[in-house]
């Protein structure tokens, strides 16, 4: 891609930069921590050393996604969701491991790389930029109208939040835009993922943004997404089956709508998602350093419930809780029959009871979430139970996804309260007996997500491994735990440090062959 800024655009951007004050802001921000510092070297098949013994049934590819700004210094106010994604890949085969990392080469990444600087709006600016952000937005609209810059809209994210395999395809996600379909190929029998790809809309049938964490039915393979549209406040809900959008619904929210839907749950018959107390009001940007988000203490969090067999005009059932709240990640949900023959939805997830409007996720400025349990009567539109199970601040819960939508027992919770930055340990927790089983302390390292990987031929729900990418100032390694005992199995020492990041996927050999 060949593009360049005109002299007029450069002068206008100098004025915008002076108002945004990105460098001054970033230097005093909670994101000035060394863990968020980007890396710019892309390695291919670099050797990985192992301490301990790699289990013979742990063969495949571990990939962790995470934002990694491409410019230093940045011309944007940085927040964790800003910057292009970077894929950190650990390929394991025949007792050997290698490391490859590559940018997610989204449309935004390509345009800004060609221009040699950040140009588009950042999440950090929408949350802290106030009037300077409004001026930048007005300038961008002028550029789009004149054809001087491409208006990327749903193709304008860095796709750096999450990564998922679905029916022979590999996607990266950011809930503000389209999924990014990664191109993959085989060279000498080895999987190659270089970050190239394209936004996907499944033939134009996806007309709005897509979830960061779509829910995939382990039996049918169907994928469900619920996401909010940053531009008009609508909610886009879709079902993807056999690489085709087979159901789609758009719901128009009223003004001052919810700020985000990061994840939904599915049961045998329902889709469930939270309507949080963090609301959107762009008038907040009229204030100096203002945010487009605000916390509404008078708005009790509620859940949207929709039949999985919905059509374009199926109404959403809105079921309110008794207090404000916000949710990033849900654990799981299932249905239980009541003695009267009716059906309840039982759901678990970490809930925030307050949240800063600057959304300082993964830093000490963020509030703490508490693992909670809800019992919902979808017919009576009533929350029958809303209860905290664990007082300590755990988030980013993992479980055996073969139990998605089904009754399960074990989850793995990341300790975000101990220091505030990222995760400092993982707790194995029994949600049925409401019992802490074992805590693994990460010591001086920081984890992102305790990913559960089932063992081959697993019988018990917790027959598997926990994988987490551990980060330090000058090094990184993948920790492998036995999920049943929570004992350490081995560590894979990567050839370079890895910036803070969160979500990962495991591709076993069967999935690798399907790509």
ChimeraX attribute file (.defattr): number of C-alpha atoms within 10 A of each C-alpha:
attribute: neighborCount
match mode: 1-to-1
recipient: residues
	/A:1	8
	/A:2	8
	/A:3	13
	/A:4	16
	/A:5	15
	/A:6	10
	/A:7	9
	/A:8	9
	/A:9	14
	/A:10	12
	/A:11	12
	/A:12	13
	/A:13	17
	/A:14	13
	/A:15	14
	/A:16	17
	/A:17	16
	/A:18	12
	/A:19	16
	/A:20	24
	/A:21	15
	/A:22	19
	/A:23	18
	/A:24	10
	/A:25	18
	/A:26	20
	/A:27	12
	/A:28	10
	/A:29	15
	/A:30	18
	/A:31	21
	/A:32	13
	/A:33	15
	/A:34	12
	/A:35	19
	/A:36	20
	/A:37	16
	/A:38	19
	/A:39	15
	/A:40	15
	/A:41	10
	/A:42	15
	/A:43	15
	/A:44	15
	/A:45	14
	/A:46	15
	/A:47	16
	/A:48	18
	/A:49	14
	/A:50	17
	/A:51	10
	/A:52	11
	/A:53	12
	/A:54	20
	/A:55	14
	/A:56	11
	/A:57	15
	/A:58	21
	/A:59	20
	/A:60	20
	/A:61	22
	/A:62	22
	/A:63	23
	/A:64	26
	/A:65	29
	/A:66	31
	/A:67	27
	/A:68	27
	/A:69	24
	/A:70	21
	/A:71	16
	/A:72	12
	/A:73	12
	/A:74	15
	/A:75	22
	/A:76	27
	/A:77	26
	/A:78	25
	/A:79	25
	/A:80	21
	/A:81	21
	/A:82	23
	/A:83	27
	/A:84	26
	/A:85	32
	/A:86	32
	/A:87	27
	/A:88	23
	/A:89	25
	/A:90	25
	/A:91	21
	/A:92	21
	/A:93	17
	/A:94	12
	/A:95	13
	/A:96	14
	/A:97	22
	/A:98	21
	/A:99	24
	/A:100	21
	/A:101	25
	/A:102	20
	/A:103	25
	/A:104	30
	/A:105	22
	/A:106	25
	/A:107	22
	/A:108	24
	/A:109	22
	/A:110	16
	/A:111	23
	/A:112	17
	/A:113	19
	/A:114	14
	/A:115	15
	/A:116	14
	/A:117	17
	/A:118	20
	/A:119	17
	/A:120	19
	/A:121	18
	/A:122	20
	/A:123	20
	/A:124	23
	/A:125	27
	/A:126	25
	/A:127	24
	/A:128	27
	/A:129	31
	/A:130	23
	/A:131	22
	/A:132	25
	/A:133	27
	/A:134	18
	/A:135	16
	/A:136	23
	/A:137	15
	/A:138	11
	/A:139	15
	/A:140	19
	/A:141	15
	/A:142	13
	/A:143	15
	/A:144	13
	/A:145	11
	/A:146	10
	/A:147	10
	/A:148	15
	/A:149	18
	/A:150	15
	/A:151	16
	/A:152	14
	/A:153	15
	/A:154	20
	/A:155	20
	/A:156	22
	/A:157	30
	/A:158	29
	/A:159	35
	/A:160	31
	/A:161	26
	/A:162	26
	/A:163	27
	/A:164	21
	/A:165	17
	/A:166	18
	/A:167	14
	/A:168	12
	/A:169	16
	/A:170	21
	/A:171	20
	/A:172	29
	/A:173	27
	/A:174	26
	/A:175	29
	/A:176	26
	/A:177	27
	/A:178	27
	/A:179	29
	/A:180	28
	/A:181	20
	/A:182	22
	/A:183	16
	/A:184	17
	/A:185	12
	/A:186	12
	/A:187	8
	/A:188	6
	/A:189	8
	/A:190	11
	/A:191	16
	/A:192	16
	/A:193	20
	/A:194	19
	/A:195	21
	/A:196	16
	/A:197	19
	/A:198	18
	/A:199	20
	/A:200	17
	/A:201	18
	/A:202	14
	/A:203	9
	/A:204	9
	/A:205	14
	/A:206	22
	/A:207	17
	/A:208	25
	/A:209	27
	/A:210	29
	/A:211	27
	/A:212	28
	/A:213	28
	/A:214	24
	/A:215	24
	/A:216	24
	/A:217	18
	/A:218	14
	/A:219	10
	/A:220	9
	/A:221	14
	/A:222	20
	/A:223	22
	/A:224	26
	/A:225	26
	/A:226	30
	/A:227	29
	/A:228	28
	/A:229	22
	/A:230	20
	/A:231	10
	/A:232	12
	/A:233	20
	/A:234	20
	/A:235	22
	/A:236	21
	/A:237	25
	/A:238	27
	/A:239	23
	/A:240	20
	/A:241	17
	/A:242	13
	/A:243	15
	/A:244	15
	/A:245	19
	/A:246	14
	/A:247	18
	/A:248	19
	/A:249	19
	/A:250	20
	/A:251	16
	/A:252	14
	/A:253	14
	/A:254	10
	/A:255	12
	/A:256	16
	/A:257	22
	/A:258	26
	/A:259	22
	/A:260	26
	/A:261	26
	/A:262	23
	/A:263	23
	/A:264	25
	/A:265	28
	/A:266	28
	/A:267	22
	/A:268	15
	/A:269	13
	/A:270	20
	/A:271	24
	/A:272	23
	/A:273	22
	/A:274	26
	/A:275	23
	/A:276	25
	/A:277	28
	/A:278	26
	/A:279	20
	/A:280	22
	/A:281	15
	/A:282	16
	/A:283	14
	/A:284	20
	/A:285	22
	/A:286	16
	/A:287	14
	/A:288	13
	/A:289	18
	/A:290	23
	/A:291	26
	/A:292	23
	/A:293	25
	/A:294	22
	/A:295	20
	/A:296	18
	/A:297	14
	/A:298	9
	/A:299	18
	/A:300	16
	/A:301	23
	/A:302	22
	/A:303	21
	/A:304	19
	/A:305	23
	/A:306	20
	/A:307	18
	/A:308	17
	/A:309	11
	/A:310	18
	/A:311	14
	/A:312	12
	/A:313	10
	/A:314	13
	/A:315	14
	/A:316	15
	/A:317	17
	/A:318	18
	/A:319	20
	/A:320	19
	/A:321	19
	/A:322	11
	/A:323	14
	/A:324	21
	/A:325	24
	/A:326	25
	/A:327	25
	/A:328	20
	/A:329	21
	/A:330	25
	/A:331	24
	/A:332	25
	/A:333	28
	/A:334	22
	/A:335	21
	/A:336	15
	/A:337	10
	/A:338	10
	/A:339	7
	/A:340	6
	/A:341	8
	/A:342	11
	/A:343	15
	/A:344	21
	/A:345	23
	/A:346	21
	/A:347	23
	/A:348	23
	/A:349	25
	/A:350	26
	/A:351	24
	/A:352	22
	/A:353	17
	/A:354	18
	/A:355	22
	/A:356	14
	/A:357	18
	/A:358	22
	/A:359	20
	/A:360	19
	/A:361	20
	/A:362	23
	/A:363	20
	/A:364	16
	/A:365	15
	/A:366	20
	/A:367	19
	/A:368	21
	/A:369	29
	/A:370	20
	/A:371	23
	/A:372	21
	/A:373	21
	/A:374	18
	/A:375	20
	/A:376	24
	/A:377	18
	/A:378	21
	/A:379	12
	/A:380	11
	/A:381	15
	/A:382	16
	/A:383	19
	/A:384	15
	/A:385	14
	/A:386	16
	/A:387	13
	/A:388	16
	/A:389	16
	/A:390	18
	/A:391	11
	/A:392	14
	/A:393	20
	/A:394	25
	/A:395	29
	/A:396	24
	/A:397	26
	/A:398	22
	/A:399	24
	/A:400	19
	/A:401	19
	/A:402	14
	/A:403	17
	/A:404	22
	/A:405	25
	/A:406	18
	/A:407	15
	/A:408	19
	/A:409	16
	/A:410	22
	/A:411	21
	/A:412	27
	/A:413	26
	/A:414	24
	/A:415	31
	/A:416	28
	/A:417	22
	/A:418	14
	/A:419	13
	/A:420	18
	/A:421	23
	/A:422	26
	/A:423	29
	/A:424	22
	/A:425	23
	/A:426	27
	/A:427	20
	/A:428	24
	/A:429	20
	/A:430	16
	/A:431	18
	/A:432	10
	/A:433	9
	/A:434	12
	/A:435	13
	/A:436	13
	/A:437	14
	/A:438	16
	/A:439	16
	/A:440	16
	/A:441	14
	/A:442	16
	/A:443	8
	/A:444	10
	/A:445	18
	/A:446	26
	/A:447	28
	/A:448	27
	/A:449	28
	/A:450	31
	/A:451	26
	/A:452	26
	/A:453	24
	/A:454	24
	/A:455	17
	/A:456	12
	/A:457	9
	/A:458	10
	/A:459	10
	/A:460	10
	/A:461	17
	/A:462	21
	/A:463	18
	/A:464	22
	/A:465	25
	/A:466	26
	/A:467	24
	/A:468	25
	/A:469	30
	/A:470	28
	/A:471	24
	/A:472	17
	/A:473	16
	/A:474	11
	/A:475	15
	/A:476	22
	/A:477	24
	/A:478	20
	/A:479	20
	/A:480	27
	/A:481	21
	/A:482	19
	/A:483	26
	/A:484	17
	/A:485	14
	/A:486	18
	/A:487	14
	/A:488	15
	/A:489	17
	/A:490	17
	/A:491	23
	/A:492	25
	/A:493	22
	/A:494	25
	/A:495	17
	/A:496	17
	/A:497	18
	/A:498	26
	/A:499	23
	/A:500	26
	/A:501	30
	/A:502	23
	/A:503	22
	/A:504	24
	/A:505	20
	/A:506	24
	/A:507	20
	/A:508	18
	/A:509	15
	/A:510	10
	/A:511	17
	/A:512	18
	/A:513	12
	/A:514	12
	/A:515	17
